[in-house]
């Protein structure tokens, strides 16, 4: 199943046309995904029931689930996300005197060796892609 979030607005317009829908629906879908941050196609209430069914049949939203969250005494927060294929990635939010820094995994497993990150201890599997 294709991830609807993999498409830019122009690509989504083409996808919708191939489903027999009006291309302007892509803008509505983008608003639902990136402004309203809905997690289900059924929540896109200004789309017809028929279109929502087509979306559910043809696309996923690829919403990652938090497997584990940890917070240290210095305010550092770690999140472990299930990437829906049996693998996981880690994201770390660190607080410093000058502001916050975030480290977001772009790979499953990592070769960088950062001491704060559990991904270092995981064998490199693959880089993440939007597709």
C-alpha positions as CSV (number, residue, x, y, z in Angstrom):
1,X,0.0,0.0,0.0
2,X,1.3,3.5,-0.9
3,X,1.9,6.1,1.8
4,X,-0.1,9.2,1.0
5,X,2.5,11.4,2.7
6,X,5.0,10.4,0.1
7,X,3.4,12.7,-2.5
8,X,3.9,16.4,-3.0
9,X,0.8,18.4,-3.9
10,X,1.3,18.0,-7.7
11,X,1.9,14.3,-7.5
12,X,-1.2,13.9,-5.3
13,X,-3.3,15.8,-7.8
14,X,-2.2,13.3,-10.4
15,X,-3.0,10.4,-8.1
16,X,-6.5,11.8,-7.5
17,X,-7.1,12.3,-11.2
18,X,-6.2,8.6,-11.7
19,X,-8.8,7.7,-9.1
20,X,-11.4,9.8,-11.0
21,X,-11.4,12.6,-8.5
22,X,-10.9,16.4,-8.9
23,X,-7.3,17.5,-8.4
24,X,-8.4,20.3,-6.0
25,X,-9.1,17.6,-3.4
26,X,-5.3,17.3,-3.0
27,X,-5.2,20.7,-1.3
28,X,-8.0,19.6,1.1
29,X,-6.1,16.3,1.9
30,X,-2.9,18.3,2.5
31,X,-4.7,20.5,5.0
32,X,-6.0,17.5,6.8
33,X,-2.6,15.9,6.9
34,X,-0.3,18.8,7.7
35,X,-2.5,21.4,9.4
36,X,-5.2,19.5,11.2
37,X,-2.9,16.4,11.6
38,X,-5.6,13.8,11.3
39,X,-4.6,10.2,11.8
40,X,-7.5,8.5,9.9
41,X,-9.0,9.2,6.5
42,X,-12.4,9.0,8.1
43,X,-11.6,12.2,10.0
44,X,-11.4,14.1,6.6
45,X,-15.1,15.2,6.9
46,X,-15.2,17.6,4.0
47,X,-14.3,14.7,1.6
48,X,-17.1,12.4,0.3
49,X,-17.5,9.0,1.9
50,X,-16.7,7.5,-1.5
51,X,-13.4,9.4,-1.7
52,X,-12.5,8.4,1.9
53,X,-13.1,4.8,1.0
54,X,-10.9,5.1,-2.1
55,X,-8.2,6.6,0.0
56,X,-8.4,3.8,2.6
57,X,-8.3,1.2,-0.1
58,X,-5.3,2.7,-1.9
59,X,-3.1,4.5,0.7
60,X,-1.9,4.4,4.3
61,X,-0.9,7.4,6.4
62,X,2.1,5.7,7.8
63,X,1.7,7.1,11.3
64,X,4.6,5.9,13.5
65,X,3.7,4.7,17.0
66,X,5.8,5.6,20.0
67,X,7.2,2.3,21.4
68,X,9.0,3.9,24.3
69,X,9.6,7.4,25.8
70,X,12.4,8.2,28.3
71,X,13.2,11.5,30.0
72,X,16.4,12.1,31.9
73,X,17.0,14.5,34.8
74,X,18.7,17.0,32.5
75,X,15.5,17.3,30.4
76,X,16.7,15.1,27.5
77,X,13.8,13.2,26.0
78,X,14.2,10.1,23.9
79,X,11.5,8.6,21.7
80,X,11.6,5.2,20.1
81,X,9.2,4.9,17.1
82,X,7.9,1.8,15.4
83,X,8.4,2.3,11.6
84,X,5.8,-0.3,10.8
85,X,8.1,-2.9,9.2
86,X,9.5,-4.6,12.3
87,X,12.2,-1.9,12.8
88,X,12.5,1.1,15.0
89,X,14.1,4.6,15.0
90,X,15.1,6.9,17.8
91,X,14.6,10.6,18.2
92,X,16.3,12.6,20.9
93,X,15.4,16.1,22.1
94,X,18.2,17.8,24.1
95,X,18.0,21.1,26.1
96,X,21.1,23.3,26.2
97,X,21.7,26.8,27.5
98,X,21.5,28.2,24.0
99,X,18.3,26.3,23.1
100,X,17.1,22.9,22.0
101,X,18.7,20.4,19.7
102,X,16.9,17.5,18.1
103,X,18.4,14.4,16.6
104,X,16.1,12.5,14.2
105,X,17.1,9.2,12.9
106,X,17.3,9.0,9.1
107,X,18.5,5.4,9.2
108,X,17.6,2.2,10.9
109,X,20.8,1.5,12.8
110,X,23.6,4.0,12.7
111,X,27.3,4.3,12.2
112,X,27.9,7.7,13.8
113,X,28.6,6.5,17.4
114,X,26.8,9.3,19.3
115,X,27.0,8.3,23.0
116,X,23.5,9.6,23.8
117,X,21.7,7.5,21.1
118,X,20.7,3.9,21.3
119,X,20.7,3.7,17.4
120,X,24.5,3.4,17.6
121,X,24.2,0.0,19.1
122,X,21.9,-1.3,16.4
123,X,23.4,-2.9,13.3
124,X,22.8,-0.7,10.2
125,X,19.8,-1.9,8.3
126,X,18.9,0.8,5.8
127,X,18.4,4.5,5.3
128,X,14.9,5.8,5.6
129,X,13.1,7.1,2.5
130,X,9.9,8.9,2.0
131,X,8.7,6.1,-0.3
